Amino acid sequence: MILVTGATGTTGSALVDTLLARGLPVTAVTRDPRRVTPRPGLTVTTSIGPADALYLLSPAGPAIPEHDLTTLRAAIDAGIRRVVKLSAIGTPSRPAAAEELGAWHQPGEEAVRTSGLEWTILRPTTFATNSLVWAEDIRAGRPITNIFGDGAQGIVDPADIAEVAAEALTTAGHHGRTYTLTGPELLTVPDQVAQLGEALGRQLTTVDVEPRREHFPPEIADVALAGAHLVRRGGNAVVTDDAERVLGRKPGTYRAWAEANRARF
């Protein structure tokens, strides 16, 4: 049995689908069980219980450290033997200022490493699905706001994150590993918008703006603003082969994701 927290979120829901497709029993942990579609092999709960392995995902925000620690303690009490934590690219190895990129995940990473469980940490970069925030502007014919300037990122498909998580949760050879998960190429926002426009058969444009706190939800504004400035400076121009080494294939491209998700725009 695999326990998946954040089961209605971007990577959690993809992981549930991946595990069920492999014929593995899954328990989805969510605050609102009504959001989970019943399927054979799937149990839905609001709490941590016995399982073979746990996918540890905490909602974005300053409560990540507390949520990680509480969930990890419950997993240990329930006799779970293996944990895969979803962290973030750039998470520091030492305690850091609250607004530093990845700082919210650092205490949870440290707790996982010292838990006595088999552990794997996943540090993904920016998700391809983040592009969905552009949908309203695209439908209205407005230019897409670009807060990242010419900063490039190794945009990753969340489906690949889920596949890596499934491997780490169910197969040997991943204990003690920290994987930085990216797509296969560096892309700027204008690059993404051009590829998305081709997928949609439309000419899309961007407008560059300086990032401000009001561009983000208040609870994550400081960290998100610092991250946006980091990207603009080229600080997240990272591509790794970690996903390829785990999956035995190259991760999906942003272009492929755009083609597969045209209907969502």
Secondary structure, 3 states (H helix, E strand, C coil): CEEEECCCCHHHHHHHHHHHHCCCCEEEECCCHHHCCCCCCEEEECCCCCCCEEEECCCCCCCHHHHHHHHHHHHHHCCCCEEEEECCCCCCCCCCCCCCCCHHHHHHHHHHHCCCCEEEEEEECCEHHHHHHHHHHHHHCCCEEECCCCCCECCECHHHHHHHHHHHHHCCCCCCEEEEECCCCCECHHHHHHHHHHHHCCCCCEEECCCCHHHCCHHHHHHHHHHHHHHHCCCCCCCCCHHHHHHCCCCCCHHHHHHHCHHHC
